[in-house]
C-alpha cells in the first residue's frame, strides 16, 4: 500500500504540466467567490444526470416491447436485470430474445419458458435472497405467458409494516457476451397486473456494476440540451474502485462513465460524484469499524474511524490520480459523497434508533476525550463523576440520549457526557470530510474543485433526536479548511413549492465570507416527473409553465446571492429532457452575466443569524423550538419584503456582518466574551432576540446574562402554551397573527419588566411573549420568547431598523447590485418601492422598461417571478 501511494504521488507530480493543464477553482473577486476556469470567471450553472435506461410502462394488457442499445463496454459475464418497482402485484414475461444486430448472434436465444419450472435456475436468479427478501418471488408458471402459454411470473408483495421494500430484481445468470460499440436488439412480451414502470438494463458485474445498455434513457439527450444552452459542466455518479488487497483496481467503469459524457459533449467539464463507502469485503475484514445502531443494525463504516479514513482516502487519491492522468483536461473537479444519501450526515438521521455503538465509535470517543480533557481528574470534574476514566469512558446510552429530562436543553451539570458526545459526532463527521478533501486536493495537484455536501444548519432543526445527531454542526471547521472549494445541498425541502421561497439549508452568506462557493442542488420536480415519490416531490411543478416559474425563481435567487447550481434529473427519467427548459437557462444567462462582469457581494440589510454551538445543546424535546424557530423561520424572513442573508453567529461577533437588522435565532449559550462581542457588533442596530437569548453563561443558566444581552429582565414563564396573541399595542404596530406553537415548552421565557406599551404579544397566562424596547435610534431590542416568527413581525422590525422594504406585503424579495428578484406568494397586486437613488426598473431578461413609474404596481399571480435590473 505504501509503495503504491509513493508511485501514485510521483505520477501526479509528473502530470502537473500535461494532463493537469486545466485549472478550475473558486476565486474571490470583489468579495464574491466565483467559479473560475483557467483564470476566467464563468457561470456556475451545471447539469447533474444519472445514466440509465428509460422505464417501460406496462399494464394488464400484454404487449411486445422492442428496444435497441449500443453496448457501452464489453463483457463476457454480462447480465440482464429486470426491476419491477415497489407496487404489489405480478409481472409476466415471455418470448424474450436478445440479438447482436451486427452479425445476428443470439446473446439470449428465444426463451418461451415452455421447458417448465426447472428451467428458471438454468438461466435466471433473483436478489435479494434469504431473510433479506421480504417481498419478491419469481418462477416459471403455465398459462401466464403470451396467448396462455407458459411464462415467467414475478410476484411482488407489500413489505412488512414499518420496513422499506428491498430492491428486488430478477436477473440473467452472468454469462452474456456483449461487445463495446455493437448494437443489440431486445424483444420481450410483458404484462403487469397493475400499471407500473418496469426497468430493464444490462450490466457487467464486479466490485461495482458497469452499465452496458438498455432501453435508451434521457441522460445523453439532456447533456446535449445543456451543452446547446452553453452549460458544459456535467456532474454524474461514478464507482469507487476499492479492491481487496493483492487485486488491481478496475477503472473501466469510471472511464466509461467519463467517456459517455465526452462522446455527447466533447467540451464537457466533468464533475464526477464519488460514493465513498466501505465495500463488503472491507467491512467483513474489519467488523468493528462498521456503524452500529442501538437496535443492532450495522452499515457502512464509522466516519471517525482512523482506519476507514486512511484506507478510503488512499483509494480516493488513486482514483483521482487515474482520472487526472486520463481525463485531466476535461475534469473540473471531484465530489466525494458518503453517509446518508451521500450528504455526509449520519445514516438514518431522520429515524429513531441511534448510532454510535460500534467498537470503532468507542475507540474514537475515548481518543477524543483524551485530547479534550487530558487527565482523568479533568474528565471527572467536567462530568461530575468520580469514577469515570479516559480509558473506560462509555458512549452515552440510548436511554440517556433519547431522554429530555430538562425539557428543551441538555443540563450541562448532569448531562455533560451528552454535550461532549454531540461535539464528538460533529467533529467526527467534519474531520472525515476534511480527510477526503485533502486527499482530492493533493491528488489533483491543487488545480481542481473539491466539492462536498455539508452544513445544513437550518435544515436539521426538525430532527427528532435533536439536530446534532446529524453531524452537520461543525461547519466552521470546513469553512476554515484550505482543501474545500464548494459546499452544497439541495434547495430546502421546506417552502420550496410554487409561490414559496426555496430557502437555503445553510448559513450561505458565511460560506461566502469564508471564500467558499455555495451550490444549490436544484432537484425541483419538473412537470416531466409526475408521480415521483422523491423527497420534495410533492412541492414540484405539474405544468411546463409552473416549472419555468420555479426554475426562474431559483436561478434568480442564486444569481443575486452568488450561488452556483446544477439542475438535477433526480429520477433519471428525463426531468429536464425538454429543450424549452434549457432555452430558459440560456435566457437567464443575461442575469448571470451582470453578476460575473461586475461582481457584487451579497450584503443584505437583514441578517438571520444561527449559532452552531447552541444547536448542539438541544435535547430531543428541543425540536418544539428548533422546528418553528430555526427551520420554519426562513418562511417569515423570506416574505418580509426585503432581502435577508444567513450567517453564523461567530461571523457577527467578529464584526464581519454589517446589517441594519439582526435576527439572532439561537444565541442561547454564550460566554462573557461572546456576549460583549455580540453587543458591540449590534450596537445601535435593530436586534431581534429569539426564544432564550443568553440563557446559558457557559455551562450555567443565567438570567443576568439574558438581561445583559437583551436589555430585558427575562425569567421562565409558567404559561401553559408557548404561544402569544397580539396585544392592543401589538395591533397598533401592525401585528394581527399569533406567534408560537400551542404546546407547552420547558423552559419558556417572558419579559417580566416590559411595560404595557412594550408588550406586543402575551402568553395565555398574561406574561410578555414578545416585547419591544427602543434604544438609541435606530437601535432597539425586540424579544421574541415564543418560538417562531411571522412576516409581519419581521416587517415591523425592519421598518424600525431603517431597512428598505421593497414591498409592504408578503412577497419573496432578493436584491443585490443591479438585480431585483420578486416571486409572488399570493395572487394580487404587489407594490414595489425602489431604494433611494433608484427611479426606474428594466426587465433583466429582455431589457424592456417596466410598465408605469415608481412606486410600481405589479399585478401578479402566485408563483409569478419578475427579475428586474436597475438601469
TORROVEX-245961 format. One record per residue (C-alpha): x, y, z. Coordinates in steps of 0.05 Angstrom, whole numbers, plus 5000, padded with zeros to 4 digits. Example, Ala and Ser with C-alpha at 12.3 -4.5 7.8 and 13.67 -1.06 7.14 Angstrom:
524649105156
527349795143
END
This chain:
500050005000
505650495018
509550344953
503150434912
501951104946
509051344931
508651144858
501851484850
504352124883
510352154837
505752034778
501352614799
507453064802
509752854733
502953004703
502553714731
504854034666
500953594618
494253294634
493453764693
493854394650
486554544662
485254924726
478255004755
477855334823
474055844864
476956534868
474557134908
473857764868
470958404898
468757984957
465057474914
467056734907
466856584833
467755954793
473956064751
476555634692
483755764673
483256454705
476656654673
470256724714
464656304686
457356164701
456455684758
450855314722
451154564713
447353934696
447153314741
444752674709
444851934721
445951454663
440850904657
435150604619
428450924608
423050544645
418050134605
410750274622
406849624626
399849444648
394448904647
394448884570
400248454549
404748744494
411148604457
416749104472
422749214428
428749664441
435849754415
442149964452
449550044438
453949684489
457950184529
463149664548
464948944531
463148364576
463747604576
459847574641
454248054625
447448014658
440448274644
436848574703
429348664710
426749124765
419249164776
418849734827
415249714895
407949624874
404848984897
402348534841
405048074786
409348174724
409347644669
414847554617
415047124554
418547054487
424947404509
430547474458
436847904450
440647934384
447148244361
444948664300
451948654271
452547904259
445847624281
448847254341
443647094394
446047364460
439847054491
436346564444
428846574445
426346394514
419046184512
419445844581
415845224556
421244774587
417744844654
419445084725
426244744728
428845184672
428745804715
435145644753
438845484689
438446194662
435746634718
436246814791
434047384835
436447854891
435947934949
435447224975
434146915043
431547325101
433147985065
427947835012
421348035043
417348194981
419247824917
418747154883
419946914811
418446244776
416245934711
408745804710
403945514658
398545974630
401746644648
405346764582
403247034514
396846714489
396146294552
402845944544
408045854598
411846464622
415946754678
411747064734
414847554782
410647674844
411648294887
408448354957
408048945004
413848945054
412648825127
409749425163
414949935182
420249695133
422449935065
421649475005
428249174983
430849284913
428248614889
430248444818
430747844773
437047764731
440147314679
445846864700
452447234689
454646934622
452047414569
457247644518
456848364493
461948764454
463249504464
460349924407
455849364380
448449494371
443548994402
436148884397
431948614454
424848344446
420348134503
412948034516
410648374581
404448434624
403248724693
397248634739
397749384755
400449964715
407850024732
414650244706
419049654691
426549764687
430849324644
438449414638
444649024621
450749034667
457648754676
458148544749
464348664792
466349064853
461949594820
456849434766
458349724697
452149944659
452349654589
445749874560
438249824559
432150204532
435050884512
434751374571
434552134571
441452234601
445352354537
439852784508
439853224569
447453304566
446653534494
441054004511
445154304567
451154394520
446854734468
444755224523
452055364540
452254924602
458454484596
459254294670
456553584678
456153224744
454652484747
455851884793
461751414784
464050804820
469350784875
474150214857
476649924923
479349224910
481548714961
488948714978
493048404923
487948554869
488449114817
483249664816
478649624756
477750334729
473950134666
467150324694
469351024715
472951114648
466650914612
462451404652
467051974633
467551764560
459951734554
459352474573
465052684528
462152304468
455952734474
459453394491
466953394475
467454064511
464453804576
467653974642
466653364686
464953374759
464352634779
460652464843
464451914881
460951494933
466051384989
463150765022
466550155052
466049545007
463148905034
469948545037
472949115077
467249105127
467948355134
475348425149
474148995198
467448845231
468749325289
469249915240
462049855215
456950345243
452350025294
445550255320
442250135386
437849615353
443849225327
443549465255
450349525223
452149915160
457850245123
463650505166
464450965226
466551655200
471051765260
474851115247
482151265231
482650615194
476750775149
479151485136
486251255118
484150685073
478551065038
482951685028
488351254996
483350954947
480551644933
487551914917
488851344869
482151444834
483352194826
490452074800
487851584749
482452054725
487252644722
492052234681
486752014631
481752594631
485353164666
483953674611
476453544618
475553474693
473154074731
473353754800
471253194845
465253104891
466352554943
459952344976
458451905036
453751725093
446251855087
444451965013
451652175003
450652825041
455452705099
450152675153
449752045194
445951465164
438751435189
439052135219
431552205210
430051535243
429151395317
434750875331
441351205348
448151015321
454851045357
455350345386
460850035344
467749875374
470650395328
466050925358
468250745428
475650765410
474951435374
470751725431
475951555483
481551835439
477452475431
476252535506
483652445519
485153045474
479753475506
480953315579
488053025581
487352745651
482352325689
481852875741
479553385689
474552895660
471652725728
470953465745
467453625680
462753035684
461653075759
463252335762
468752105810
469151415777
469851565703
476551495669
479151665600
480750935585
474050675607
469051225589
462950935555
458751215499
452351515529
446751005530
440851035482
436251165541
440351775561
440652035490
433251955478
431252295543
429753035554
429453075630
430353825630
426053995570
428954355511
436254385533
441453905560
443454075631
451054195630
451653985702
448353305696
448653165621
455753385604
457452705572
451652815523
454153505506
461153235494
458252675452
454753195408
461353555398
464852895383
459852695330
460153365293
467753365293
468052635273
463952765211
467253425192
474253145202
472652555157
470553055104
476953445114
481052805106
477852645039
478253375017
485753375029
486552724990
483053024929
486853674935
493553314935
491752814881
489353364834
495553794847
491154354874
488154504806
481154234811
474854374851
473753994915
466253954929
462353684988
455353665016
455453955086
452954495132
445354405135
444954825198
437855075185
435154445153
436353975211
432154365260
426453855259
430753225271
427052825323
433152615363
436053315362
439553705306
446453485329
445152755313
446252965240
453653125247
452853775208
454354275263
461854345252
461154795191
466355275215
471654725212
470354635138
469955385125
476955435154
479554855112
484155045053
482154405018
474754545006
472454994949
464954864944
459754664994
452754474972
445954204989
439254114956
434554714959
430954655025
425354155026
421454665066
417755225029
420255024960
413654984923
410355464874
410056154905
414555954962
421556184977
426155584962
430755765020
437855555032
439454995081
445655345107
448855975132
450256135060
453056835069
458056585120
460256075068
461656655020
465257055074
469956465082
471656485008
467755854991
462455784937
455555544957
451955104906
444554954906
442654264881
436254424843
432453764845
425854114831
420753604806
419053874738
412653754700
416153164665
416452774730
409252704752
408052154804
415152194833
415951994906
422852304916
423852804974
420653464958
416753174900
410053404929
412354124922
414254024849
411154314786
405453994747
405754424684
411154694639
409255394657
409855274732
416454914721
419255534687
416855974744
420155554797
426655474759
426856214744
425756384817
431355914836
436456174787
434556884802
435856784876
442356414860
444756984816
443257504869
446657104924
452556884880
450756144885
452455604835
447355074818
446154434779
439454244750
438653524773
434852964738
433852624805
429552064779
434051934718
427651934677
428352594639
426253134688
430053634645
429053294578
425753894545
429454394501
424754944524
427454884595
434554954571
432455544529
430455864594
437355714622
440356054562
435656644571
437756704644
444956794623
443557544618
442257554693
448457154710
452757584664
451158214703
453957894767
460057594733
462258204694
461558644756
461458214819
457458474877
457958154946
451157984975
450558405038
443158485053
440558955108
437358375146
441857835176
438857185201
443956905250
444856195274
449655915326
452455215316
454455125389
447455285415
444354775367
448554235399
445454385467
438554155446
435453525474
430353145433
424753575463
428254175433
425054025366
419054405392
423455025388
428154885331
422754695281
418855345285
424655775308
430155545260
427355115204
420755475192
423356175209
426156225139
419056295111
417556915153
424357215135
423257075061
416457415058
418158055097
419158465033
426758555038
432658115023
435857735081
442357345090
444056735131
450156775176
453856415231
453956775298
461556775302
461857205239
457357715272
461457725336
467757805294
464858435262
464358135192
456858255184
454358965173
446758955175
441359435198
437158875229
439958265262
435257675275
439057275327
435556605322
439056195376
444456555416
442556115474
449555955501
454756505504
460656655550
462257365573
467057495515
461857285464
456357695496
460758315496
462758195423
455558105402
453158725439
458759125406
457358855336
449859025342
450459675379
445360195357
442259705308
435659345309
436258655342
431058105346
432757625403
429456955395
426956465448
432356425502
437856925486
443856855533
440556335577
447055965587
453156345611
458055805590
455155205627
450855575677
443755835668
443956585679
438057075678
443157625690
446657445624
440057475588
438858175614
445858395597
444858155526
437858385511
436458955560
430258575585
429458215651
427657525626
425056965671
422056275658
414556315647
409355835674
405055925612
401155305591
402955455518
408955775484
404056185443
402956935442
396857325419
397658055397
396158595448
393059265434
400059555429
401959005381
395959115337
397459855334
404259675306
401359225253
401158535286
395058115273
397657405276
399456985337
406556745346
408956075372
406155365377
400155185420
404154705463
407754755529
415254835523
420054795581
423155295591
419355875562
421556585577
417757225589
419957955593
417758105665
419958835665
416659035599
411659605605
404759515575
406759955515
412759505502
408858845503
406758645433
404157945448
402457575512
402556835532
395956535557
398056695629
398657435611
406257475613
410157825558
411757365500
414157905451
416758575475
419959165440
424559655475
427460255440
434760425447
438960965415
435561065348
435260685303
437360155354
432359725391
431559055425
425758615404
425057995448
421057415417
420156885470
415156465433
418856015383
417756245311
416256885276
411457195226
413057615165
409258205194
413658185256
419958195213
416958775173
415559155237
422759065260
425559225191
421859885187
424360095256
431459905236
431260325173
431459725126
428959875057
422559475044
421559354970
414459114984
409659275040
406258585037
408457865034
412957744974
419557374964
424857904950
432257844933
436458434912
443858564902
447659044858
443659164795
438658594807
431858554839
428157884841
420857844861
416857204869
409457274886
406956874945
399657034930
395057294876
394258054873
397958694863
404958784890
407059504906
414559584894
418260154926
425260294899
431160464944
433761174948
437361374885
433560874841
427861134798
426960614743
426659874731
428059464669
426558734656
433358394665
431757864612
429358294554
431658994573
424759304567
422859844617
417859634670
410859904658
408960514699
413060934746
415960844816
412860614861
411060054813
404459684819
405358984792
399358524781
402057824797
399357124808
402156644859
408656374833
409956924783
417257154780
419957814758
427457944751
429058684743
435359074736
436659794755
438760184692
END
